[in-house]
Amino acid sequence: MGFKQRERRDSQMTPSPNRLRRRRAPAALAIAFALGLGGCAGDSTGLGVNLVPQEQVQAMGVEAWNAIRQQTPASNNSGYQQTAQRVGNAILRGAGYDPSTWEIVVFQGDEVNAFALPGRKIGVYEGMFGVADTPDQLAAVIGHEVAHVEAHHAAERANTEVGTQLGTQIIGAALGAAGVAPPETITQVLGLGAQYGVALPYGRNQELEADRLGLHYMANAGYDPDAAVRVWQQMATLGGQPPEFLSTHPSPERRIAALQQEAAQIKGR
């Protein structure tokens, strides 16, 4: 092979500076987008985008409620139902709602869980009464769940999920075009990074915001904010939570400390 032939072959194998710059450009844009996506977390509770209409979120909440009602029987414990109605109505008034427009149901089941859904629905499982065993403690739980609805956390989660999926697809395509790796591989890796860098922090921040707002609702309703601290202290004894970094909920220690500080401010201590 002559020198000219080798020169032509080498020139074909070695990218030109212009080609390298063209490859680096989409990669740089993708990296900048990724840094911006991750940098939004902080104390924020959402990406700040509106991709899912509020009406759709409300409809999703009602649909989920109807599915729960069909799959899970209501509790036969009249005492639980009456307590949930009384406490829930007080919390709703404390949050500025008309309780007559909400539906509150205690469901059968040992789950230590409660929820509130867009569409004005509140559900409490029988198992929650084993932990929140006083009206004040139940008020802390229901206040927290109502706060999720008032702060539009379900809409934020829906928008964050849609935005994160779109973002990882865009980054994956850009880096794939730059020859860094196949787009599907990059998207999978970025999906993991987005989960731990963006999606989960929003979950933790939403929980902390709901704790704070819930304390004010229960105080407005005449309940003792310190009861929220006792509830989460009891919840912490149940164990089984992963490290805060891999959890959508704050660590029990962080949560209890934040509750104690907010409760002291509300009570003027």
Buried (B, 14 or more C-beta within 10 A) or exposed (E): EEEEEEEEEEEEEEEEEEEEEEBEEBBEBBBEBBEEBBEBBEEBBBBEEEBBEEEEBBEBBBEBBEEBBEEBEEBEBEEBBEBBBBBBBBBBBBBEBEBEEBBBBBBBBEEBBBBBBBBBBBBBBBBBBEBBEBBBBBBBBBBBBBBBBBBBBBBBBBBBBBBBBEBBBBBBBBBBBBEBEEBEEBBEBBBEBBEEBBBBBBBBBBBBBBBBBBBBBBBBBEBBBBBBBBBBBBBBEEEEBEEBEEBBBBBBEBBBEBBBEBBEEBEEE
